[in-house]
Amino acid sequence: MDKDEIKTVTVSLLGESFTLRCHKSQADSLQRAVGKIQEITAKILRDNPSLTPQQASILAAIESQSQLQRYLDTSTPFQEQAMQLIHRIKRNLNNIDS
């Protein structure tokens, strides 16, 4: 990264402050991601007051990864149509070669 393209972002999670560097174009996304983690962690701690902040952080990380994985594993109707078209084209090409 070019030094002019780097931005320093300070965030706080569970009372701990972190200073992170990222590309300028990623700064807003980073802050939104931290905000979402704060929401998830706060909810976990409200629902389970006996958990330590570290345990809540681990559960928040697992929840975030689980949400991302569900998103990545889900196909949109457009993707399904595109795959059907690709398969049809491949079949037609194979028929031409035969």
Secondary structure, 3 states (H helix, E strand, C coil): CCHHHEEEEEEEECCEEEEEEEEHHHHHHHHHHHHHHHHHHHHHHHHCCCCCHHHHHHHHHHHHHHHHHHHHHCCCHHHHHHHHHHHHHHHHHHHHHC
